[in-house]
Amino acid sequence: MAQPIPLEVAPRNPREELRARLERAPEEHAEAVLAAYELLQVMHDQGVLDILRGAISAREEILGTLAENASTPEAIRAIRNLLFWRRILGSIEPEWFRGIFQAIPEGIALATAERNKPVSLFSLLRRLTDKDSLRGLAAAMDFLQTFGRHLLSAENPLPPSSTQL
């Protein structure tokens, strides 16, 4: 009959394993340890550690003030608005923003370059029929139509007396 093979596992000593890892760490992670020391020194030189120490010691007061201010109706609306804008801005392609923000300084430069030149109705009409102007007007009209549609569907939070003109 077959005899079982004896299996003797040495008892595991977690403390000894940690001590061995700790002894090897300076050699294996020397570059990271030096970078951490440099970062710590920069934070000390800039006063960041003092700020953190002060914030930790005043945490109860800071948390109390934050909780008190965060429960106001204005703060709640601000947080809701930030969450709303995060969703809106996340749905807009960056190229569209790039086009808008590149047009702003260019348009201001054009408007201020000819400051002394008189503006005539005919020159405005001529510029209005330009394909780029028409494309911009069409985009503005699309925005205004969509905005008006959403104004009709939105609930009016103001009392009736303040909405009358």
C-alpha positions as CSV (number, residue, x, y, z in Angstrom):
1,M,0.0,0.0,0.0
2,A,1.2,3.5,-0.8
3,Q,2.6,5.7,1.9
4,P,1.5,9.3,2.2
5,I,4.2,11.9,1.5
6,P,4.7,13.9,4.7
7,L,4.2,17.6,4.1
8,E,5.7,19.9,6.7
9,V,5.1,23.6,6.2
10,A,7.3,25.9,8.2
11,P,5.2,28.2,10.4
12,R,4.8,31.6,8.8
13,N,6.1,34.6,10.7
14,P,4.5,37.7,9.4
15,R,6.7,40.0,11.5
16,E,9.8,38.5,10.1
17,E,8.5,38.9,6.5
18,L,7.7,42.5,7.1
19,R,11.1,43.1,8.7
20,A,12.8,41.5,5.7
21,R,10.8,43.6,3.2
22,L,11.6,46.8,5.2
23,E,15.3,46.0,5.1
24,R,15.1,45.5,1.3
25,A,13.0,48.6,0.7
26,P,15.7,51.3,0.7
27,E,17.6,49.4,-2.0
28,E,14.6,48.6,-4.1
29,H,12.9,52.0,-3.8
30,A,15.8,54.3,-3.3
31,E,14.7,56.7,-6.1
32,A,11.1,56.9,-4.9
33,V,12.3,57.5,-1.3
34,L,14.6,60.3,-2.4
35,A,11.8,61.9,-4.5
36,A,9.4,61.7,-1.4
37,Y,12.1,63.4,0.7
38,E,12.5,66.2,-1.9
39,L,8.7,66.6,-2.1
40,L,8.5,66.8,1.7
41,Q,11.2,69.4,1.8
42,V,9.5,71.6,-0.8
43,M,6.2,71.3,1.1
44,H,8.1,72.4,4.2
45,D,9.8,75.3,2.5
46,Q,6.5,76.6,1.0
47,G,4.6,76.3,4.3
48,V,2.2,73.7,3.1
49,L,3.0,71.4,6.1
50,D,2.2,74.3,8.5
51,I,-1.1,74.9,6.7
52,L,-2.0,71.2,6.9
53,R,-1.1,71.1,10.6
54,G,-3.3,74.1,11.2
55,A,-6.2,72.7,9.2
56,I,-6.0,69.4,11.1
57,S,-5.9,71.1,14.5
58,A,-8.9,73.3,13.5
59,R,-10.9,70.5,11.8
60,E,-13.9,70.7,14.1
61,E,-14.3,74.4,13.6
62,I,-13.8,74.1,9.8
63,L,-16.2,71.2,9.5
64,G,-18.8,73.1,11.6
65,T,-18.5,76.2,9.5
66,L,-18.7,74.1,6.2
67,A,-21.8,72.2,7.5
68,E,-23.5,75.4,8.6
69,N,-22.9,77.2,5.3
70,A,-23.6,74.2,3.1
71,S,-27.1,73.9,4.5
72,T,-28.3,77.4,3.4
73,P,-30.7,77.5,0.4
74,E,-28.1,79.5,-1.6
75,A,-25.4,76.9,-1.1
76,I,-27.8,74.1,-2.1
77,R,-28.8,75.9,-5.3
78,A,-25.2,76.6,-6.1
79,I,-24.3,72.9,-5.7
80,R,-27.3,71.9,-7.8
81,N,-26.2,74.4,-10.5
82,L,-22.6,73.2,-10.5
83,L,-23.8,69.6,-11.0
84,F,-26.1,70.8,-13.8
85,W,-23.3,72.7,-15.5
86,R,-21.0,69.7,-15.1
87,R,-23.5,67.7,-17.1
88,I,-24.0,70.4,-19.7
89,L,-20.3,71.1,-20.2
90,G,-19.6,67.4,-20.4
91,S,-22.0,67.1,-23.4
92,I,-20.4,69.9,-25.4
93,E,-17.5,68.9,-27.8
94,P,-14.3,70.8,-27.0
95,E,-13.9,71.8,-30.7
96,W,-17.1,73.9,-30.4
97,F,-15.7,75.8,-27.4
98,R,-12.5,76.3,-29.2
99,G,-14.3,77.9,-32.1
100,I,-16.2,80.2,-29.8
101,F,-13.2,81.2,-27.7
102,Q,-11.0,81.8,-30.7
103,A,-13.6,84.1,-32.2
104,I,-13.8,86.3,-29.2
105,P,-10.4,87.9,-29.3
106,E,-10.5,88.0,-33.1
107,G,-13.8,89.8,-33.1
108,I,-12.7,92.3,-30.4
109,A,-9.5,93.0,-32.4
110,L,-11.5,93.6,-35.6
111,A,-14.0,95.9,-33.7
112,T,-11.3,98.0,-32.1
113,A,-9.0,98.2,-35.1
114,E,-11.5,100.3,-37.0
115,R,-12.6,102.4,-34.1
116,N,-12.2,105.8,-35.9
117,K,-13.9,104.5,-39.1
118,P,-17.6,105.5,-39.2
119,V,-20.0,102.6,-39.3
120,S,-22.7,102.8,-42.0
121,L,-25.9,100.8,-42.4
122,F,-24.8,99.6,-45.9
123,S,-21.5,98.3,-44.6
124,L,-23.3,96.4,-41.9
125,L,-25.8,94.9,-44.4
126,R,-22.9,93.9,-46.7
127,R,-21.1,92.2,-43.8
128,L,-24.4,90.6,-42.7
129,T,-24.7,88.8,-46.1
130,D,-21.3,87.2,-45.7
131,K,-21.5,83.4,-45.4
132,D,-19.7,83.4,-42.0
133,S,-22.1,86.0,-40.6
134,L,-25.1,84.1,-41.9
135,R,-23.7,80.9,-40.3
136,G,-23.2,82.7,-37.0
137,L,-26.7,84.2,-37.2
138,A,-28.2,80.8,-37.9
139,A,-26.4,79.3,-34.9
140,A,-27.7,82.2,-32.7
141,M,-31.3,81.7,-34.0
142,D,-31.1,77.9,-33.3
143,F,-30.0,78.7,-29.8
144,L,-32.7,81.3,-29.3
145,Q,-35.4,78.9,-30.6
146,T,-34.3,76.1,-28.3
147,F,-34.0,78.5,-25.4
148,G,-37.5,79.8,-26.0
149,R,-38.9,76.2,-26.3
150,H,-37.4,75.4,-22.9
151,L,-38.6,78.6,-21.3
152,L,-42.2,77.5,-22.2
153,S,-41.8,74.1,-20.7
154,A,-39.9,75.2,-17.6
155,E,-41.8,75.9,-14.4
156,N,-41.7,79.6,-13.5
157,P,-40.3,79.9,-9.9
158,L,-41.2,83.6,-9.6
159,P,-44.6,84.7,-8.2
160,P,-47.1,85.9,-10.9
161,S,-46.8,89.6,-9.9
162,S,-43.0,89.8,-10.6
163,T,-43.2,88.2,-14.0
164,Q,-45.5,90.9,-15.5
165,L,-43.9,93.7,-17.4
